[in-house]
Structure formats: C-alpha cells, structure tokens
Amino acid sequence: MNSPKVTIQIVSWNSQKYLGNCLQSLDAQTYRDFQILVVDNNSHDTTVKFLKANYPHVAVFQNNKNFGFAKANNQAIKLLSSPYVLLCNPDIVLEPDWLAKIMAEVEDEKNAQFGSFGGKVLRLKMVNDELNEVMKTNVIDSCGLECGRNRRFKEIGAGLTAEEFDERKEVFGHSGALVLFKREALEECLIEVGKNGVEYFDEDFFCYKEDIDLDWRLQLLGWKSLFLPSAIAYHVRSMGGSEKKHWYEILKNRQKQSPASRYYSYRNHFLLLLKNETSKDFWHNFWPILWQEIKKFFYVLFLEPKNFKALIEVIKLLPKTLKKRKIIRARQKVSGVAEYWFK
C-alpha cells in the first residue's frame, strides 16, 4: 500500500481550543490522499487527551518539552516521507476544496520550478472561547509574503478585503501558518548541523521568522513560490497583521505582543540577514537597510531595553550562523535576488 501523497503536519502547544475546528476542516477536504500528524510540544492543557479521544485517525508525536516551532516541524518532516508536506497551524480553518486546488497546481508539470504553494488566508475571529465558536471574515490575513528594500517582511494584502488580490502570481514565499512544500525542495534546502543532524527550519530560531529564513533559502536555490487566490483558508490572529498602519498603531500593537515574541522577532531578524543576505544585495539596498536598523535600535533602546540581550545571543550564535551561511552560499543558484524581490 502506497503512503499518502501529502503529510499535513500541525505543531501544537496548548492548542486544544483551536484544534477541533482545524481538524474538522481537514476531515472535510475533497482531496483525500493525505495523512495528519500532530507534534505536541508538551502542552499543559488537554490537547493530547482531546486528540486521542476525538481524532484517533490523527497520528500524535509527543515531546517532553517545548522545542519550538522550528524543531517540531523538522521532527515531523523527518518522521514521514510523503512527497508533499503541508504545514498547518492549529488555528487555521480550510475551505473544503483548499487542498484540491493547491494539489492541482502542485502536480501541474508547468509548475515544476515552484517549491512552495499557498492560498488566500482570511481572518478568523474567536467569538466564544469556551465553546470554540469562530466567525469567518472577509479581511485578508495573508496573500503570501513580500519584502521591502529595508528587509521588512510583510503579509501581502493584510487588513484589506477578500475581493482584492485575486491574481494568481509568484510571491517571495508564504507564512509558516499554512504552506505546502515539495519534499524535493525541502531536501535541497536542508543544512547539516553537527555529525548527524540536519535542519530544514533553523532550530536556532526556535520560533518567529524561521519560515522567512526557509523562504529565502528556497529563492536562493532557484525554487519559486506560488500564490493561488482561489484556495481559501482562515486564520485566528490575535495581535493583528502587518497591514499598513500609522506608526503609533504599529507601536501600540507591538506592545500587546508577548515579551517572548518581541525578543525572538528582534533576535531572529539578525540571524535571518546574517545567513541569507548576499553582499551584492546588501550594498544595493544599504541605505534603506541602515535607516530601518537605526529606527529599530532606538525603539528597543527606549521602549524594550531588556531585548538588547538578543544582540548578545546573536554574537554567541555567530560562529554557527556563519557556518550555515557558508553552506547556503556554496549551494546558491540565483544571483541578483534584490533586483527581483526587494522593492
């Protein structure tokens, strides 16, 4: 018996209130050649008990501690060997034809150069936490990722209405909340760490921006990413997205985020640039990058001084990061990424 074509992998951490809606939407998919694997990062709620009682067909791998988003997804990729890997957050709900529409593009020979695929993700509101009731909206959460010359990554279309961004097109990449990868692309992107270890997602990131890091590596290796607007899904986003706002709203929204998310986001931004930025691209966009970093520096200095310890950790991780950078540079197939993507 052949193994399923698609592995849908979900990383959970105290995610029980979301998982029922997510798994119901997966069970309702019209495309059926898939298996579901949940990697639980030592949840303290009833996540594992809930899964075993209500979704016995879902495979569960339990960690004895919270290893973070990156390592848990690496574990899932290594555990199973399907040719396609779908990353799905627990707080995602898919329309029944989402996977069918994506797989039609994946298996089209004309799309051989594409390594990752995603659809239009709209906002999902939790209207009753106790009953796990949700409400679909027509507000865009993400239509893929884009990057400015200052290296600020944003979700395309965030905050706009669902009727916009209806063009099937190539994008820089997709958020790790919901994205399908070809395994051959992931295998080409993996990086050897230590004697026996390999990483698809960089485990030094732990969480936040490890998806962008992988998207960037795919681009440097010549793999493209496709946005398909007809594939609709919904995502609970408690802190708002990266839509265009007044600077005061941006700062106010950031202050609502957890200290851990602000710390890892700031730290991993530097790891992201150190690993993937080419000298050609850097000097081509030097002034926008410098101005952005100056603004962030003074923001952290006055409003988040505790996060300066992130810079110390970046220095500690520098030898490992530069080794990974050397591997990426040796494999790089595409030059002039800045001219194409960083606008």
C-alpha positions in Angstrom: 0.0 0.0 0.0 1.4 3.4 -1.0 1.8 6.1 1.6 -0.3 9.2 1.2 0.9 12.0 -1.1 0.6 14.7 1.5 1.5 14.9 5.1 -0.4 17.6 7.0 1.7 18.5 10.0 0.4 20.5 12.9 2.6 21.8 15.7 0.6 22.2 18.9 1.3 23.9 22.2 -1.7 24.3 24.5 -3.8 24.5 21.3 -6.8 22.4 22.3 -9.3 25.2 21.8 -8.4 25.6 18.1 -7.8 22.0 17.1 -11.4 20.9 16.8 -12.2 23.5 14.1 -9.0 22.9 12.3 -9.3 19.1 12.1 -12.9 19.2 11.1 -11.9 21.4 8.1 -9.2 18.9 7.2 -11.5 15.9 7.5 -13.9 17.8 5.1 -11.3 18.2 2.4 -12.4 16.9 -1.0 -8.8 15.8 -1.8 -8.3 12.7 0.3 -4.7 11.5 -0.3 -3.2 12.8 2.9 -2.3 11.9 6.5 -2.3 14.1 9.5 0.5 14.3 12.1 0.3 16.5 15.2 3.6 17.2 17.0 2.8 18.3 20.5 5.3 20.5 22.3 4.5 19.3 25.8 1.1 21.0 26.1 -0.2 21.6 29.6 -3.8 21.7 28.6 -5.9 18.7 27.3 -4.6 18.8 23.7 -3.3 15.2 23.6 -6.2 13.7 25.5 -8.6 15.6 23.2 -6.9 14.3 20.1 -6.8 10.7 21.2 -10.5 10.8 22.3 -11.9 12.6 19.3 -9.5 12.1 16.4 -8.0 8.6 16.6 -7.0 8.7 12.9 -4.6 11.5 13.6 -1.1 10.5 14.5 0.4 12.2 17.6 4.0 12.6 18.4 4.6 14.0 22.0 7.7 15.9 23.0 8.7 16.1 26.7 9.4 19.8 26.4 8.5 22.8 24.2 11.1 22.5 21.4 9.6 25.4 19.5 8.1 25.7 16.0 11.2 25.0 14.0 12.4 21.8 15.7 8.9 20.4 16.0 8.3 20.8 12.3 11.7 19.3 11.5 10.7 16.3 13.6 7.5 15.9 11.6 9.3 16.2 8.2 11.7 13.5 9.2 9.1 11.2 10.7 7.2 10.7 7.5 8.2 10.5 3.8 5.4 11.8 1.7 6.4 13.8 -1.4 4.4 16.8 -0.2 4.4 18.5 3.2 1.7 20.8 4.3 2.4 23.0 7.4 -0.8 24.0 9.1 -1.2 26.0 12.3 -3.8 24.7 14.8 -5.8 28.0 14.5 -6.3 27.5 10.7 -9.6 26.5 9.1 -9.6 25.5 5.4 -12.4 25.6 2.9 -13.2 22.0 1.7 -11.6 22.5 -1.7 -8.4 24.1 -0.4 -6.1 21.1 -0.8 -7.7 20.0 -4.1 -7.0 23.4 -5.7 -3.5 23.5 -4.3 -2.6 20.0 -5.4 -3.9 20.7 -8.9 -1.2 23.3 -9.2 1.4 21.2 -7.4 1.0 18.3 -9.8 0.9 20.5 -13.0 4.1 20.0 -14.9 4.2 23.7 -15.8 4.9 24.4 -12.2 8.0 22.2 -11.8 10.0 25.3 -10.7 7.7 26.0 -7.8 8.8 24.6 -4.4 6.1 26.1 -2.2 2.4 26.9 -2.6 -0.2 28.9 -0.7 -3.6 30.4 -1.0 -5.6 33.4 0.3 -5.8 33.4 4.1 -8.6 35.5 5.6 -9.0 36.4 9.3 -10.9 34.1 11.6 -12.4 35.5 14.8 -12.9 33.6 18.0 -16.4 34.6 19.2 -16.7 32.2 22.1 -13.5 30.7 23.6 -15.4 28.3 25.9 -17.5 26.8 23.0 -14.7 27.2 20.5 -17.0 29.2 18.2 -15.4 31.0 15.3 -16.6 33.5 12.7 -15.2 33.8 9.2 -14.4 37.3 8.0 -13.6 38.9 4.6 -10.5 40.6 5.9 -7.2 39.4 4.4 -4.7 37.9 6.8 -2.1 37.0 4.1 -1.7 36.5 0.4 1.9 35.5 0.7 5.0 37.4 1.8 6.8 40.4 0.4 9.9 42.2 1.4 10.9 45.8 1.2 14.4 47.1 0.4 14.7 47.7 4.1 14.3 44.0 4.7 10.9 44.4 6.5 8.8 41.4 5.6 5.0 41.8 5.4 2.0 39.7 4.6 0.6 40.8 1.2 -2.8 42.4 1.5 -3.1 42.1 5.3 -6.1 44.1 6.5 -7.7 44.6 3.1 -10.9 43.0 1.9 -11.1 39.5 0.4 -12.1 40.8 -3.1 -8.6 42.2 -3.5 -5.5 40.3 -4.6 -7.3 37.9 -6.9 -4.4 37.4 -9.3 -2.6 34.0 -9.4 1.1 35.0 -9.1 4.6 34.3 -7.9 5.4 35.6 -4.4 8.5 35.6 -2.2 7.1 32.9 0.0 4.4 32.1 2.4 3.8 32.3 6.2 4.5 29.0 8.1 0.9 29.2 9.3 -0.2 27.5 6.1 2.0 26.5 3.3 2.6 23.4 1.2 6.2 22.4 0.2 7.5 19.9 -2.3 9.8 17.5 -0.3 12.4 17.7 -3.0 12.7 21.4 -2.4 12.9 20.9 1.4 15.6 18.3 0.9 17.7 20.7 -1.2 17.3 23.3 1.5 18.4 21.2 4.4 21.5 22.2 6.3 23.8 19.7 8.1 24.4 20.6 11.7 26.9 18.6 13.8 27.8 15.0 12.9 24.4 13.5 12.4 21.8 16.3 12.5 20.1 18.1 9.6 17.7 21.0 9.7 15.0 22.2 7.3 13.9 25.0 9.6 16.7 26.6 11.5 16.3 25.3 15.1 18.4 28.2 16.5 15.5 30.5 15.6 13.2 28.4 18.0 10.1 30.4 16.8 9.4 33.5 14.7 10.9 34.2 11.2 12.1 30.6 10.7 9.5 30.5 7.8 11.0 33.5 6.2 14.5 32.0 6.5 13.4 28.9 4.7 11.6 31.0 2.0 14.7 33.0 1.4 16.8 29.8 1.1 14.4 28.4 -1.4 14.7 31.6 -3.5 18.5 31.5 -3.5 18.3 27.9 -4.7 16.1 28.8 -7.6 12.8 27.5 -6.1 9.8 29.7 -6.7 6.6 30.2 -4.6 3.1 30.4 -6.0 0.1 32.2 -4.6 -3.3 30.8 -5.6 -6.2 33.2 -4.6 -9.0 30.6 -5.2 -7.7 28.4 -2.4 -9.3 30.0 0.7 -8.5 29.4 4.4 -9.0 31.3 7.6 -6.5 32.1 10.5 -7.0 33.4 14.0 -4.6 36.3 14.5 -4.9 37.7 18.0 -2.3 40.5 17.6 -3.1 41.9 14.1 -1.1 41.5 11.0 1.4 43.6 9.1 -1.1 45.8 7.3 -0.1 49.5 6.7 -0.8 51.5 9.8 0.1 54.8 11.4 3.4 54.4 13.3 1.5 54.9 16.6 -0.8 51.9 15.8 2.2 49.8 14.9 3.9 50.5 18.2 0.7 50.0 20.2 0.1 46.7 18.5 3.7 45.6 19.3 3.3 46.4 22.9 0.4 43.9 23.1 2.7 41.1 21.9 4.2 38.8 24.5 7.8 39.6 25.7 9.0 36.3 24.2 7.6 37.1 20.7 9.2 40.5 20.7 12.5 39.1 21.8 12.7 36.2 19.3 11.4 38.5 16.5 14.2 41.0 17.2 16.9 38.4 17.6 16.0 36.3 14.6 15.9 39.3 12.3 19.7 39.5 12.6 20.2 35.7 12.2 18.0 35.9 9.1 20.2 38.6 7.5 23.5 37.1 8.6 22.5 33.8 7.0 20.9 34.8 3.7 21.9 38.3 2.7 24.3 38.5 -0.2 26.9 41.2 -0.3 25.6 42.3 -3.7 22.0 42.6 -2.4 23.2 44.3 0.8 25.1 47.1 -0.9 22.4 47.6 -3.4 20.0 48.4 -0.6 22.4 49.7 2.0 20.7 53.0 2.9 17.1 51.6 3.4 18.5 48.7 5.5 20.6 51.1 7.6 17.7 53.5 8.2 15.4 50.7 9.3 18.0 49.3 11.7 18.6 52.7 13.2 14.9 53.1 13.9 14.6 49.7 15.4 17.7 50.2 17.6 16.4 53.4 19.2 12.9 51.8 19.6 14.5 48.9 21.6 16.8 51.3 23.4 14.0 53.4 24.8 11.0 51.0 24.9 12.4 47.5 25.1 15.8 47.7 26.7 15.6 44.2 28.0 15.7 42.9 24.4 19.2 44.1 24.0 20.2 40.7 25.4 19.1 39.4 22.0 22.2 41.1 20.5 24.4 39.2 22.9 22.8 35.9 21.9 23.3 36.8 18.2 27.0 37.2 18.9 27.1 33.8 20.7 25.4 32.2 17.7 27.6 33.9 15.2 30.0 31.0 14.6 27.2 28.6 13.9 25.3 31.1 11.8 28.3 31.8 9.6 28.9 28.1 9.0 25.3 27.8 7.8 25.8 30.9 5.7 28.8 29.3 4.0 26.7 26.2 3.1 24.0 28.4 1.7 26.5 30.5 -0.4 28.1 27.3 -1.8 24.7 26.0 -3.0 23.3 29.3 -4.2 22.0 29.1 -7.8 20.3 32.5 -8.2 22.1 35.9 -8.1 20.6 39.4 -8.1 17.7 38.5 -5.8 17.5 42.1 -4.7 16.6 43.4 -8.2 13.7 40.9 -8.4 12.2 40.9 -4.9 13.4 43.7 -2.7 11.3 46.7 -3.8 
